[in-house]
Amino acid sequence: MSKPLKIFDEVYIVGGPTISNPSDCMAYLVGCGKELALIDTGSSEDISILEENIKKLGYNQNNLSTIFFNSFSYRPCWWCFKL
């Protein structure tokens, strides 16, 4: 798998088929001052890769305060339990 990608200032791709898990959709991290937002969470099969990618960018996943879902998954979103 490859590393997270910066696409704009404070906007990064932290998950996707070639970044985290082949079954993941694209997951975007947005820096919002002291807080972070995640746009989609991938397939939720293994969030440890997303956590690692957030750390690689110098952010702390504990600052994640907002998650936007753009699709429904039958798998539970483990991030939601961490918020």
Contacts in CASP RR format, 6 or more apart in sequence:
PFRMAT RR
TARGET T0000
AUTHOR 0000-0000-0000
METHOD contacts of the structure
MODEL  1
MSKPLKIFDEVYIVGGPTISNPSDCMAYLVGCGKELALIDTGSSEDISIL
EENIKKLGYNQNNLSTIFFNSFSYRPCWWCFKL
1 18 0 8 1.000
1 19 0 8 1.000
1 20 0 8 1.000
1 21 0 8 1.000
1 49 0 8 1.000
2 18 0 8 1.000
2 19 0 8 1.000
3 19 0 8 1.000
3 53 0 8 1.000
3 56 0 8 1.000
4 12 0 8 1.000
4 13 0 8 1.000
4 14 0 8 1.000
4 15 0 8 1.000
4 19 0 8 1.000
4 29 0 8 1.000
4 53 0 8 1.000
4 54 0 8 1.000
4 56 0 8 1.000
4 57 0 8 1.000
5 12 0 8 1.000
5 13 0 8 1.000
5 19 0 8 1.000
6 12 0 8 1.000
6 57 0 8 1.000
7 13 0 8 1.000
7 28 0 8 1.000
10 30 0 8 1.000
10 31 0 8 1.000
10 32 0 8 1.000
10 33 0 8 1.000
11 28 0 8 1.000
11 29 0 8 1.000
11 30 0 8 1.000
11 31 0 8 1.000
12 28 0 8 1.000
12 29 0 8 1.000
12 30 0 8 1.000
12 53 0 8 1.000
12 57 0 8 1.000
13 19 0 8 1.000
13 26 0 8 1.000
13 27 0 8 1.000
13 28 0 8 1.000
13 29 0 8 1.000
14 20 0 8 1.000
14 27 0 8 1.000
14 28 0 8 1.000
14 29 0 8 1.000
14 38 0 8 1.000
14 50 0 8 1.000
14 53 0 8 1.000
14 54 0 8 1.000
14 57 0 8 1.000
15 21 0 8 1.000
15 24 0 8 1.000
15 26 0 8 1.000
15 27 0 8 1.000
15 42 0 8 1.000
15 49 0 8 1.000
15 50 0 8 1.000
15 53 0 8 1.000
16 24 0 8 1.000
16 25 0 8 1.000
16 26 0 8 1.000
16 27 0 8 1.000
16 42 0 8 1.000
17 23 0 8 1.000
17 24 0 8 1.000
19 49 0 8 1.000
19 53 0 8 1.000
20 27 0 8 1.000
20 42 0 8 1.000
20 46 0 8 1.000
20 49 0 8 1.000
20 50 0 8 1.000
20 53 0 8 1.000
21 42 0 8 1.000
21 43 0 8 1.000
21 45 0 8 1.000
21 46 0 8 1.000
21 49 0 8 1.000
23 42 0 8 1.000
23 43 0 8 1.000
23 45 0 8 1.000
24 42 0 8 1.000
24 43 0 8 1.000
24 45 0 8 1.000
25 40 0 8 1.000
25 42 0 8 1.000
25 43 0 8 1.000
25 70 0 8 1.000
25 71 0 8 1.000
26 40 0 8 1.000
26 42 0 8 1.000
27 38 0 8 1.000
27 39 0 8 1.000
27 40 0 8 1.000
27 41 0 8 1.000
27 42 0 8 1.000
27 50 0 8 1.000
28 38 0 8 1.000
28 39 0 8 1.000
28 40 0 8 1.000
29 36 0 8 1.000
29 37 0 8 1.000
29 38 0 8 1.000
29 39 0 8 1.000
29 53 0 8 1.000
29 54 0 8 1.000
29 57 0 8 1.000
29 59 0 8 1.000
30 36 0 8 1.000
30 37 0 8 1.000
30 38 0 8 1.000
30 39 0 8 1.000
31 37 0 8 1.000
31 59 0 8 1.000
32 65 0 8 1.000
32 66 0 8 1.000
34 63 0 8 1.000
35 63 0 8 1.000
35 64 0 8 1.000
35 65 0 8 1.000
35 66 0 8 1.000
36 54 0 8 1.000
36 59 0 8 1.000
36 61 0 8 1.000
36 63 0 8 1.000
36 64 0 8 1.000
36 65 0 8 1.000
36 66 0 8 1.000
37 64 0 8 1.000
37 65 0 8 1.000
37 66 0 8 1.000
37 67 0 8 1.000
37 68 0 8 1.000
38 50 0 8 1.000
38 64 0 8 1.000
38 66 0 8 1.000
38 67 0 8 1.000
38 68 0 8 1.000
38 79 0 8 1.000
39 67 0 8 1.000
39 68 0 8 1.000
39 70 0 8 1.000
40 68 0 8 1.000
40 69 0 8 1.000
40 70 0 8 1.000
40 71 0 8 1.000
41 47 0 8 1.000
41 50 0 8 1.000
41 67 0 8 1.000
41 69 0 8 1.000
41 77 0 8 1.000
41 79 0 8 1.000
42 50 0 8 1.000
42 73 0 8 1.000
43 73 0 8 1.000
43 75 0 8 1.000
44 73 0 8 1.000
44 75 0 8 1.000
44 76 0 8 1.000
44 77 0 8 1.000
44 78 0 8 1.000
44 79 0 8 1.000
45 75 0 8 1.000
47 78 0 8 1.000
47 79 0 8 1.000
50 61 0 8 1.000
51 61 0 8 1.000
54 60 0 8 1.000
54 61 0 8 1.000
54 64 0 8 1.000
55 61 0 8 1.000
61 82 0 8 1.000
64 79 0 8 1.000
64 82 0 8 1.000
64 83 0 8 1.000
65 83 0 8 1.000
67 77 0 8 1.000
67 79 0 8 1.000
67 80 0 8 1.000
67 83 0 8 1.000
69 77 0 8 1.000
END
